[in-house]
Amino acid sequence: MYVRLCKMPFSVEDRSAIKVLRQDKQYVAETLLKMFPNKNWTLGGLKTLLRKIDATDSIKRRSGSVGRVRFAFLM
């Protein structure tokens, strides 16, 4: 039987902890994956988040980013 592992997005608490560990101890993505194996994070997701933390010193979304825009087509 095939069991698919579900990769979860980062919670606010996770992002805060990652930010503190990155800024205080300079942890890299591989180290964080080894520290928290039960979180089911992806390496690419962590690298993206760390790049964002390094560039902006913030874990919040950019202003103006609303996600996917949905259009209603009227006929």
N, C-alpha and C positions, 0 to 999 in steps of 0.2 A: 504494500500500500504506500502511495506517495503522499507525504506530508509536506505541504508548502509552508515555509517560515514566512511570517508576515513581518515586514520591516515597518517599524513605527516611526512617526515623526517625532521631533524633539519637543518635549514639554517645556514649559517656562522654567521649571526647576532644573531640568537637564541643561538647558541653555545657560542658565545662571552659573551652574556648577562648572560647565565647560569653560565659560569665560574666565572664572576665577582661576581655574587650574592652568589655563593657557597664559594668562597675564602674570600670575605669581610664579609658576614653576616652569613655564615654557614647554608644556607638554605638547607632543605631536599627536596626530590622529591615531597612529598605530598604538601608542601608549594608552590613549583613552579607551580604545577598543579592548585592550587587554585588561584594563582596570574594571570595566563594566561589561562583562561578556553577556550578562542576562538582559541587556537593554535592546538587543537586536538592531543596533545602529549599522549603517553602511559606511564603508570607508570613504566613498565619494561624498556622502552627505556630511560627514564630519569635516572633510577637507574644505568643502564649500563654506560651512559654518565658521571654521577657523580663519579662512580667508576674509570673510566678512567681519569677524571680530578684529582681526589685525588692521583692516582698512578703516573701519568706522568706530572702533571701541564701543560698539553697541550690539545688542542682541535683538533689537526691535526691527520690524519691517521698515523698508524705506517708505517715505511719505509718497503717496500717489500710487503705490502698488496695491491694486485691488484684486489681483488674481485674474481668473478667466472671465472675460466679458461675454455675456450670453445675449444673443439677439433673438427676438421673436419675429418670425416671418409671417406677415399677414397676406392672405390671398384675396 
